[in-house]
């Protein structure tokens, strides 16, 4: 059985749909803006303050933390108030926060404004994912992989632009995102009616959306599986650099920057073969293969002291697993969630990003106990994600197949 997310032959490509083009363009702008500023925010805080590293880390990490915990609220509001008003409000908040950051160096004010970025994110992310899912129809697998590719593009372009701006003047890392989000806001405002036409309001005004989502065991399994994936995935940009520094000393920064660039570039390239492969393999099998790829990559990273080439082979295997597993929860939710409650479903799914916080903490503790304790245990942990994602994938694929059969029967009748 092929993946349930396979697009029918008569379904138009995503780039043929104006709404999807707009939403993908918005995702790209969002990614570039964030990667041009957030990677340098810790450097900026250390320059303007005497805060300890742990406080700086907490301030920077608060953006994702607020978005993860507040995504549930954002999703519920999306179903109740509509996706477009929340996107407009979130983008406006982004612009005001970034412009204010460019005008002040008062540390308490800066930290407060950084927290507002998290609030903006909890408003925008569930709403945009709901619109993307509703507009995608049977193209969900392809569209969410394209969205992941836009994140990879942002991870390449954003830091390069941000580094140049920070070198010229530190406050420019806030001016540029404000301008990018202003463009994003203009695009959404101009197409607000078209986007609103895609949105599907809940008949009960969204009052039962959260309760429905929290009682959905299939959704909860997807969220748990996504949490495990992000728990392991967080190691790449948090603890792995520390291991490389222990092995390569002063050369670690340059060495790891090359690995990051390779990972981002490969993430874009691998989306096409991943989408093609989904036509031949069911989602359960693809998830298992991806878990194997992650485990192999972790073992290859551990062989860095033997020869540097092992780390680059590790990046290749890591990205192969990442290309499937990172977009997979959103693809499954797209296929499973009721149209009118997708805001709450995507909002609740934001909780999986808590893996980005707990992962580095646990990873640091494991690395302190030994390199192979760290790599070996993580290579085992990633397989916990497989049943958590495989069971709902099997259920969702069966349900989609049934719906398709019923639709064909109705059309023939």
Secondary structure, DSSP 8 states (H G I E B T S, - for coil): ---TT---TTS--GGG-HHHHHHHHHHHHHHHHHHHHHHHHHHHHHHH----HHHHHHHHHHHHHHHHHHHHHHHHHHHHH-HHHHHHHHHHHHHHHHHHHTT---HHHHHHHHHHHHHHHHHHHHHHHHHHHHHHGGGHHHHHHHHHHHHHHHHHHHHHHHHHHHHH-TTHHHHHHHHHHHHHHHHHHHTHHHHHHH----TTTTTTHHHHHHT-HHHHHHHHHHHHHHHHHTHHHHTHHHHHHHHHGGGHHHHHHHHHHHHHHHHHHHHHHHHHHTTTS-HHHHHHHHHHHHHHHHHHHHTTTT-THHHHHHHHHHHHHHHHHHHHHHHHHHHHS-GGGHHHHHHHHGGGGGHHHHHHHHHHHHHHH-HHHHHHHHHHHTTHHHHHHHHHHHHHHHHHHHHHHHHHHHHH-
